[in-house]
Amino acid sequence: MAIYITDDCINCGACEPECPNNAIYEGGIEWTIAEGNTLTGQYTLEDGTVVDVKTKQHPISSDYYFIVPDKCTECVGFHDEPQCAAVCPVDCCLPDPDRRESNETLLERKERLHL
């Protein structure tokens, strides 16, 4: 499952530099699939939408840091635990119960993002 940031976030920013997938953004910031990886061309998001990897996407949150689920691998393939959760001083980086994913799925996403 992807990690999400709850509204308990204090906007400290500790999580952002820890993410190996560049999946964490400050509230209100547009994001792209291409940031932090080697992708070019088109990419199919989890909902089936095909986007150019450099096209700016709408922020998921305007008020606090957020994690892009299409880029989150829970650090599988990089670390033993999600690094955002490990450094969060208020424990607001949590597994998203609405996005249960196997390690295999997370590893496949890692491989898609990091060619």
C-alpha positions in Angstrom: 0.0 0.0 0.0 1.1 3.5 -0.6 2.0 5.8 2.3 -0.1 8.9 2.9 0.4 12.0 5.0 -2.4 12.8 7.5 -3.6 16.3 8.2 -1.6 16.1 11.4 1.4 17.1 9.3 3.2 20.1 10.7 4.9 20.9 7.3 8.4 20.4 8.7 9.6 18.9 5.4 11.7 16.2 7.0 10.1 13.5 4.8 10.7 15.1 1.4 14.5 14.6 1.0 14.2 11.0 2.3 12.0 9.7 -0.5 14.0 7.7 -3.1 11.2 8.2 -5.6 10.7 11.9 -5.2 7.0 11.1 -4.4 6.7 13.7 -1.6 5.7 17.3 -2.3 5.0 20.4 -0.3 1.3 21.3 -0.2 0.1 23.3 -3.2 3.0 22.2 -5.4 2.3 20.7 -8.8 4.2 17.4 -9.5 5.3 15.3 -12.4 6.0 11.6 -12.8 9.5 12.4 -14.3 10.9 14.2 -11.2 13.5 12.1 -9.5 13.7 9.2 -12.0 14.8 8.3 -15.5 11.4 8.2 -17.2 10.7 9.8 -20.6 7.6 9.8 -22.8 4.2 8.6 -21.6 3.3 6.9 -18.3 0.1 5.2 -17.3 -1.2 6.2 -13.9 -2.9 3.7 -11.6 -6.3 5.1 -12.6 -5.5 4.3 -16.3 -4.8 7.9 -17.3 -1.9 8.2 -19.7 0.2 11.3 -19.1 3.4 12.8 -20.5 5.9 12.3 -17.7 6.8 16.0 -17.7 3.3 17.3 -17.5 2.5 19.1 -14.3 -0.3 17.4 -12.2 -2.5 19.1 -9.7 -1.4 19.0 -6.0 -3.1 16.3 -3.9 -3.1 18.7 -1.0 -2.9 22.5 -0.7 -2.4 22.6 3.0 0.3 20.1 3.9 2.9 17.8 2.4 1.5 14.9 0.3 2.7 11.7 -1.3 1.9 10.8 -4.9 0.6 7.2 -4.7 1.7 6.6 -8.3 5.3 7.2 -7.3 5.3 5.7 -3.8 6.9 2.3 -3.4 7.0 2.4 0.5 10.8 2.4 -0.1 10.6 -1.3 -1.1 13.8 -2.1 -3.1 15.6 0.8 -1.4 15.2 0.5 2.4 13.8 -1.9 5.0 11.1 0.6 6.0 9.4 3.7 4.6 11.9 6.5 5.2 9.2 9.2 5.4 7.6 7.4 8.4 11.0 6.8 10.0 11.8 10.5 10.1 8.4 12.1 10.7 8.4 13.8 14.1 4.6 13.6 14.5 4.0 10.1 13.0 1.7 11.3 10.2 3.2 9.2 7.4 1.0 6.1 7.5 0.1 3.1 5.3 -3.0 4.0 3.3 -5.6 1.4 4.1 -7.4 2.2 0.8 -4.3 1.2 -1.2 -3.2 -2.2 -0.2 -0.4 -3.4 -2.5 1.9 -6.4 -2.3 5.7 -6.1 -2.2 5.7 -7.5 -5.7 3.5 -4.6 -6.9 5.7 -2.1 -5.2 8.8 -3.6 -6.7 7.2 -3.5 -10.2 6.4 0.2 -9.6 10.1 0.8 -8.6 11.3 -0.9 -11.8 8.9 1.2 -13.9 10.0 4.4 -12.3 13.7 3.7 -12.4 14.7 2.3 -15.7 
